[in-house]
Amino acid sequence: MGMGAADSVPGVSGGTIAFVTGIYEELIETIRRFGPSAIGALREHGLKGLLVHLNLGFLIPLLAGVAASVLSLAHLVSYLLEHQAMLLNAFFFGLVVASAIVVARRLDRWRLVFLIPLALGALLAHFLPALLPSGSGALMLFVAGAIAISAMLLPGVSGSFLLLTMGMYHTVIDAIKAFDIVTMAQFALGCLLGLFTFSRVLSWLFRHHYSNTLYLLIGFILGSLPVLWPWRSLESYTMSPDGEVVPLKYQLLSPEAYTAVTGEPAHLWMALALALIGFVVVVAVGERSGATSSRVSTDSQSMP
């Protein structure tokens, strides 16, 4: 449910929540299993072996929670984003800061060379929206699906925001509302390609470059923090192909400057309290899950 709610907030990714709760690597490994290997599992071990191979005991409750959130909690988050964006950002700012700390504590060593993937992840998270293509048509819809679903697997990268940047957000939302099967199928095919391809890339990176990959993902988390700073004003923007405002640069302000520039109250103590609540919640969850899920569990690795 946390993953579903987080994906509705620009700058926050469901991958961040998966990271903190200790299920991220198992999620990546489970997605990777949806492929040719599933056919072999079915032939060798039958339907029961296939269910174990696909790790459905993990995946079904997870997807049920995401779906429940989209139908309930995510709507509340969307409302707060429209009417109390500053306070909501403060909560998620504290949550994301704690996320980076919790994940970093799972590493058992530190080397100066780890600064490279850390900086690379932060820079990619910051500049990624400006690097994406934009346009319309079936091919662009397919490409947007592949990019957006891949981004949702990365902590700190909002797939919905990238869709907005590419001018595909309202196309996808309108297709879902109108139950436009053709448009949804084109987008879904792109999602499937991105999901199966990128999950394999991440799985390979975790198996062969575990520490560097973790620092890269921590960089992605840190790179999302400017988007969540509560006291900011929009400095520059562009218009997406479907007419939406896409922020390009924010001016980060102090609470006092925020009030002077915008004329809006800073709500300093309430924002700090919400940031602290977000921080404490993540640390508590991280402490609970970190001991058992810092890597894919031995049981999940031994599945057929």
C-alpha positions in Angstrom: 0.0 0.0 0.0 2.9 2.3 0.7 4.3 1.7 -2.8 1.0 2.6 -4.4 0.6 5.8 -2.4 4.2 6.8 -3.0 3.9 6.5 -6.8 1.3 9.2 -6.8 3.7 11.8 -5.4 6.1 13.5 -7.8 9.6 12.8 -6.7 8.7 9.7 -4.7 8.9 6.2 -6.1 7.3 3.0 -5.0 10.8 1.6 -5.3 11.9 3.7 -2.4 9.2 2.1 -0.2 10.2 -1.4 -1.4 13.9 -0.5 -0.6 13.1 0.6 3.0 10.8 -2.4 3.8 13.5 -4.8 2.6 11.6 -6.4 -0.3 13.4 -4.5 -3.2 15.8 -7.2 -4.3 13.2 -10.0 -3.9 10.8 -7.9 -6.0 13.4 -7.5 -8.8 14.3 -11.2 -8.7 10.6 -12.2 -8.8 9.9 -10.0 -11.8 12.9 -11.5 -13.6 11.5 -15.0 -13.2 8.6 -14.1 -15.5 10.2 -15.3 -18.7 11.5 -18.4 -20.5 12.6 -20.0 -17.2 8.9 -20.2 -16.1 8.2 -22.5 -19.0 11.0 -24.8 -17.9 9.7 -24.8 -14.3 6.2 -25.7 -15.5 7.6 -28.6 -17.6 9.8 -30.0 -14.8 7.7 -29.4 -11.7 4.2 -28.9 -12.9 1.8 -26.1 -11.9 2.9 -26.2 -8.2 6.5 -25.8 -9.2 5.6 -22.9 -11.5 3.8 -21.1 -8.6 6.9 -21.5 -6.4 9.2 -20.4 -9.3 7.2 -17.2 -9.8 7.2 -16.5 -6.1 3.4 -15.8 -6.1 3.2 -16.1 -2.3 5.2 -12.9 -2.3 3.9 -11.2 -5.4 0.1 -11.6 -5.0 -0.1 -9.9 -1.5 2.2 -7.1 -2.8 0.1 -6.4 -5.9 -3.1 -6.6 -3.7 -1.7 -3.9 -1.4 -0.7 -1.7 -4.4 -4.2 -2.1 -5.9 -5.9 -1.4 -2.6 -3.8 1.8 -2.2 -4.6 3.0 -5.7 -8.3 2.6 -5.0 -8.1 4.3 -1.5 -5.0 5.8 0.0 -3.5 7.1 -3.2 -6.7 9.2 -3.7 -6.1 10.8 -0.3 -2.5 11.5 -1.2 -3.5 13.1 -4.5 -6.0 15.3 -2.6 -3.3 16.4 -0.1 -0.9 17.0 -3.0 -3.4 19.5 -4.5 -4.4 21.2 -1.2 -1.6 20.7 1.2 1.4 20.1 -1.1 4.0 21.8 1.2 3.1 19.7 4.3 2.9 16.5 2.2 6.3 17.2 0.7 7.7 17.8 4.2 6.5 14.4 5.3 8.0 12.7 2.3 11.2 14.7 2.6 11.8 13.2 6.0 10.8 9.8 4.7 13.3 9.9 1.8 16.2 11.2 3.9 15.7 8.3 6.3 15.4 5.9 3.4 18.9 6.8 2.2 20.3 6.3 5.7 18.5 3.0 6.3 19.8 1.6 3.0 23.3 2.8 3.6 23.4 1.1 7.0 22.9 -2.2 5.2 26.3 -2.0 3.6 29.1 -3.6 5.5 31.9 -1.6 4.0 32.8 1.8 2.6 35.3 2.8 0.0 36.0 6.2 -1.6 35.3 4.7 -5.0 31.6 4.3 -4.0 31.3 8.1 -4.3 31.2 7.6 -8.1 28.0 5.5 -8.3 26.5 7.7 -5.6 27.1 10.9 -7.5 26.1 9.3 -10.8 22.7 8.2 -9.3 22.0 11.6 -7.9 22.9 13.3 -11.2 20.8 10.9 -13.2 17.8 11.4 -10.9 18.1 15.2 -11.2 18.6 15.5 -15.0 16.6 12.4 -16.3 13.4 14.3 -17.1 15.3 16.7 -19.3 16.9 13.8 -21.3 13.6 12.1 -22.2 11.9 12.2 -25.6 8.5 13.7 -26.1 5.9 13.3 -28.8 2.8 11.4 -29.7 1.6 8.3 -31.5 1.7 4.6 -31.0 5.6 4.3 -31.0 6.0 7.1 -28.4 3.3 5.5 -26.3 5.2 2.2 -26.4 8.5 3.9 -25.5 6.8 5.9 -22.7 5.5 2.7 -21.2 8.9 1.1 -21.2 10.6 4.1 -19.7 7.9 4.8 -17.0 7.8 1.2 -15.7 11.6 1.1 -15.6 11.6 4.3 -13.6 9.1 2.9 -11.1 11.6 0.2 -10.3 14.2 2.8 -9.3 14.0 4.4 -5.9 13.6 8.2 -6.1 12.3 8.3 -9.7 8.6 9.0 -10.3 7.3 7.2 -13.3 4.2 9.3 -13.4 6.3 12.5 -13.5 8.3 11.1 -16.4 5.1 10.3 -18.2 4.1 14.0 -17.7 7.4 15.1 -19.1 7.0 13.0 -22.2 3.5 14.3 -22.8 1.9 10.9 -22.3 0.4 11.2 -18.8 -3.1 12.4 -19.8 -3.1 10.1 -22.8 -2.7 7.1 -20.5 -5.1 8.4 -17.9 -7.8 9.2 -20.5 -7.3 5.8 -22.1 -7.9 4.1 -18.7 -10.9 6.2 -18.0 -12.4 5.5 -21.4 -11.3 1.9 -21.4 -9.5 2.4 -24.7 -8.2 -1.1 -25.2 -6.0 -0.2 -28.2 -4.2 2.6 -26.4 -3.8 0.7 -23.2 -2.4 -2.3 -25.0 0.2 -0.2 -26.8 1.3 1.3 -23.4 1.1 -2.2 -21.7 3.4 -3.7 -24.3 6.0 -1.0 -23.6 5.6 -1.7 -19.9 6.1 -5.4 -20.3 9.3 -4.8 -22.4 10.7 -2.3 -19.8 9.7 -4.5 -16.9 11.3 -7.7 -18.1 14.4 -6.0 -19.6 15.2 -3.6 -16.7 14.5 -6.1 -14.0 17.1 -8.4 -15.5 19.6 -5.6 -15.7 19.0 -4.7 -12.0 19.2 -8.4 -11.0 22.5 -8.8 -12.8 23.9 -5.7 -11.2 22.9 -6.9 -7.7 24.5 -10.3 -8.3 27.8 -9.0 -9.7 28.2 -5.4 -8.3 26.2 -5.4 -5.1 27.7 -2.5 -3.3 28.1 -0.2 -6.3 24.5 -0.9 -7.2 23.3 0.0 -3.8 25.2 3.3 -3.8 23.8 4.1 -7.3 20.3 3.6 -5.9 21.1 5.6 -2.8 22.2 8.4 -5.2 18.8 8.1 -7.0 17.1 8.6 -3.6 19.2 11.6 -2.7 18.7 13.1 -6.2 14.9 13.2 -5.5 15.2 15.4 -2.4 15.2 18.9 -4.2 11.8 18.0 -5.7 10.4 17.3 -2.2 11.9 20.4 -0.4 8.8 22.0 1.2 9.7 25.6 0.7 10.3 26.3 -2.9 9.0 28.4 -5.8 8.8 27.4 -9.5 11.7 29.1 -11.4 11.3 27.7 -14.9 9.0 25.3 -16.6 8.0 24.0 -20.0 4.7 22.9 -21.5 4.3 19.2 -22.3 2.8 18.2 -25.7 -0.6 17.7 -24.0 -0.6 21.2 -22.5 0.6 20.4 -18.9 3.1 22.5 -17.0 6.3 20.5 -16.5 8.6 22.0 -13.8 12.2 22.3 -14.9 13.8 24.2 -12.0 12.7 25.2 -8.5 14.2 27.9 -6.3 14.8 26.3 -2.9 14.0 28.8 -0.2 14.3 29.1 3.6 10.9 29.2 5.4 11.2 32.9 5.9 12.1 33.6 2.3 9.2 31.3 1.2 6.7 33.5 3.0 8.3 36.7 1.6 8.3 35.4 -2.0 5.0 33.6 -2.1 3.0 35.4 0.6 2.0 31.9 1.9 2.6 30.8 5.5 5.6 28.5 6.0 4.0 26.3 8.7 7.5 25.7 9.9 6.8 23.7 13.1 4.1 21.6 11.4 6.4 20.8 8.5 9.3 19.9 10.7 7.0 17.7 12.8 5.7 15.8 9.7 9.3 15.5 8.4 10.3 14.0 11.7 7.3 11.6 11.7 8.3 10.4 8.2 11.9 10.0 9.3 11.0 8.0 12.4 8.5 5.7 10.6 11.1 4.8 8.0 13.8 4.1 10.5 11.4 1.9 12.6 10.4 0.0 9.5 14.0 -0.3 8.3 15.2 -1.6 11.7 12.5 -4.2 11.6 13.1 -5.4 8.1 16.8 -4.9 7.7 17.9 -7.9 9.7 16.0 -10.3 7.5 15.9 -8.7 4.0 19.1 -6.9 3.2 19.6 -9.3 0.3 17.2 -11.7 -1.5 16.5 -14.4 1.0 18.3 -17.8 0.7 14.9 -19.5 0.3 13.9 -17.3 -2.7 17.3 -17.9 -4.3 16.8 -21.6 -4.1 13.4 -21.6 -5.8 13.3 -23.8 -8.9 
